[in-house]
Amino acid sequence: MKNSIYDCVMLPLRKIHNRAGNITIIEGQRNIPFDVRRIYYLYDIPGGEARGGHAHRDLCQLIIAASGSFNVLLDDGENKKIATLNRPDYGVMVVPGIWRELFEFSSGAICLVLASQKYDERDYIRNYDQFVSFSREHGSITG
């Protein structure tokens, strides 16, 4: 059975607050369900630009708005939903087999991504029609 958009959940991340400021700690296999093998962030995104536009065969990601806000379109080949990220203590977990597009970045937005695997171009599906075929080949929608 393949993953669906309903497997992509908004995860509240523990925020520790004191008068000197807040801290959020993310630990693989503790408050997210995978080990973190790669971390990257997107920033200085020009107005009106989008990022993503791909799916992964095996990779899990936690996407966080470290600063500012943006939307994440999640698409399983049959269903779509939009997650709005605008708090650094929440992230959306994107499971394998989900097409994602990030858009409507606010000025100064920073998108932080924690990934379950190191970069591997073979894991990417960058063409939407190929993604739909991949999605159909891997079973019925769960959810």
N, C-alpha and C positions, 0 to 999 in steps of 0.2 A: 504494500500500500504506500502511496506517495504522500508527501506532506501537503498541507493546504494552508491558505492564509490564516485559518483558525489556529494553526500551530505556532503562528508568529504572535507573540504576546508582549504586552507592555510590562516591563519589569520595574517595580519600584526598587530603587537602590538605597540602602541605609545611609541616611544623612546624620552626621554627628555635628551638633552645633554647640559652639561656645562663643563668648563675646569677641574672640579674636577671629571668628569666621567659621565657615563650614568645611567639612571634609567628607567625601564619599569614598569608601574603599570597595574595590571590586576584586574578588578572589575567585579564580577558576575552580570549578567543582564545589564551591561553597555557596556563593550567592548568584552565580550563573552556572548553567549546566554543562560547561565545557572548559577545558584547559585553554588558556590564551597563548597562542603561538606567534601572533603578530598584532601589532598596534599601529594604527596610522590615523592621521587626521587631515581633514580638508578645511581650507580657509582661503580668504581673499577670493571668494567665488563672485564673479561679476554678476550684477543684477540681471535677472531673467535667465540665467544659465541653470542647467540641470546636470546632475551627476548620476552615476550608477548606469542604468540602462543595460543590465545584465542579470544573469542568475548564476548560481553555483551548483555543481553536481553534489558535492560533499561538505562544503564549508558552512559552518554556523557563524553568525555575526551578532554582536550586540552593538547597536547604533545609538549614539547619545548626542544630544545637542549640548556640548560643553559650554557653549555661549550662544546667545541668540536663539533663533528658531528656524525650522524648515519642516517640510512634509516628506513623508516616505510613502510612495505608492507600492503596495504589495499585491502581487498577481500570481495566482497558481495555475493559470491557463484557463480557468473557468470562472473564478471569482476574483474580485478586486476589492481592496479597502485602502484607506489612507490613514496613516498614523501621523499625528502632529507632535513633533518633539520641540519642547520649549523650556524644559527644566533639566538641569544637569544631574538631578537625582532620579531620573527615569530614563530608561532606554527601551528600544524595541528589539526583541530577539528575532532574527531572521533565520529560519531553518533552511536546509538544503532544498533545492528545487523550486525556489520562489524568485520570480522576477522582481527586481526592485529598481525604483527610480526616485531620486532625491531632488526636490525642487522647492521653489518659493523660499529661498534662503533670505533671511533678514540681513541687513547690513552688519558686517562684523561677525556673522555666524561662524562657529567652529563645530564641525562634525567629527566626533571621536568614534573610531571603529575598533572594536576588539574582535579578533578573528581566531577561529579554532585551528587554523592551519597556516603555514607559511605560504607565500605567494607561489602559485602553480598555474600557469596559463591554461593548462589542460583541464582545470576544474571550471573554467569560465564558459558560459554560453552567452555569446554577445549578440546573436541574431535572434530577434523575437520569434520568427517563424520556426527556427530550429528549436527554440525553447518550447514552443507549443507542441512540436513533434516529440521532444524529449518528455514533456509532461504527460502526453497521451500514452507513451510507451511504458511509463512507470506506474501503471495501475490507476485505480479509481480514487477519487477525492475522499479524504477522510475528514471528519469534522463534525 
